[in-house]
Amino acid sequence: MAERLHRLERVYENSPVYFIPFCVEGRKPILAHPELHAAFIRFSQQALARDVFVGRYILMPDHVHLFVKLPPPAANFSAWMKNLKNFLSKKLNELGRAAPHWQKGFFDHILRSGESYSAKWLYMVGNPVRAALVKSWTEWPYQGEIYPLRFD
């Protein structure tokens, strides 16, 4: 098995926007649920108090895509992701979904422009259409934007 890529120790950007996908263990379709969506929104809104800004996001049945901007330095990024997964796991437990809930780790990609943000967003919202869950991305209820992210 190939060794996992390591996170950058330094990012030379004042406050970068990250593109984050992460998956359910075994790709079980357990995330497309109104109560879980509400829990995700609540966690993301509470993150504003710690200067963590969640932008656009989409919860698919078996994975999540989101944009997030953290205050510099982003050293607490892994801890924030762990907290997000734990918060959502509590709701999944309440909904009767047995653990384990998440694949280990997550992928993070630093966006370099507003154009990249738009391209990733179009890819993200195409997911429910490609999966034949809806005919138009606007019909997918488990998506939104917590805070509008801007590039400086």
N, C-alpha and C positions, 0 to 999 in steps of 0.2 A: 504494500500500500504506500502511496506517495506521501511524503511528509507534508503537513499543513504549512501554508504560507504564514509567516510571522507578521504581526502588525508593525507598522513603522514606529520607531521610537520617537521620532521628531516629525512634525508637520510644519512646513514653513508657510503657513497661511494663518492670518489672524484668527479667523473663526470659520473654518471650512464647512461646507454642506456635505454630508455623507449620504450616500445611497445605500440602504441596508435591506437585503433580503434575508429572511431566516425561515426555517422549515420545521414542521411538526415531525416528531419521531415516527419513522415508518410511513411518512406522508399520509397519515390518517386524516380524513376530511372532517375535522372537528371545530374549525374556526368560524365558519359562516353561520353565526348565531347572533341575534339582536342583543342579548345580554353580554356576550363577550365583546361585541363591538362597542357597547356603552362603557364597558370596563376599560377598553383601550383608549377611548376618548377621555375618560376621567383621568387615567394615569398620565396621558399626554398633556392635558390641561394643567394638572398639578405640577408637571415638570417645568412649567413656565416660572414658577417660584424659584427654581434653581438655575434659571437662565438657560434651560434646555428647550429648544424650539423644534417641535415636530411639525413638519410641513405637510405635504400631501402624503397619503398612505392608501393602501388597499389591503384588505384582509381577504385572502382566497381561502377555500376550504382547508388547504393543507400547507399554506405558507403565507408570509406577510412581506410586503414591500413598504418601505417608508423612507422619507427624507428627514434628516435630523441635523440640527446645528447646535453644537455645544460651545460653551465658553472656553477660551484658551486658558490653560492648556487642556486638551481633550484627554488627559490621562485617565479620567474617571469614566471613559466611554464604555469599557467592558463591564464595569460595575453597574452603569446605567442600564445596559442591555440585560444583565442578570436580574436587576430589579424589575424590568419590564416583563421578562419571562416569568419570574416568580409571581408577580401581580396577576398576570393572565392565567397562570396555573391554578391559583386559588379560585378564580372564577370557573375554570374548567372542572375543578374538583366539585364545586357546588353544583355544576350542571351534570354531574355523574360521569364525567370522562376520566377514566383511569390513567394514571401516570405510567410511564414517562410521557411527557408532552412534547418535548423539544429535542431536536438534534443538537448535538454539542456544537458550541461555537456559532459563528455567524460570519457572513461576508460583509466587508465594508469597502466602499469605493468613494474616494473624494472627488466631488464634481469640480470641474474647472471653469464652467461657464453657465450662464442662463440657458444657452442652447442645449447643453448637455442635460440640464434639468428637464427641459421640455421633451427632449428625445426619450429620456428614461420614463417620464410620466406617460407618454404615449405608449411605450412598451408595457408599462404596468397596467394601464386601463384596458389594454388589449387582451390581457389574461382571461378575464371571464368570458369574453367573446370567443377567443380561441378554444376555450374549454367547453364551449357550447352551453354555458350556464345562462347567458342572456344574448339577445340579438344586438343590443347596443350597450356600450360601456356605461351609458347614463342610467341604465336600468339596474345596475349592480348596487345593492344597498350598503355594502360594507366597504365604503371608501369615503374619502373626504380630505379636508385640509384643516388642521388645527391652527396653524399660524402661517401666514404668507411669508415665504422665505425669499429674500432678495440677494442678488449678487452685487458686491460693491465694485 
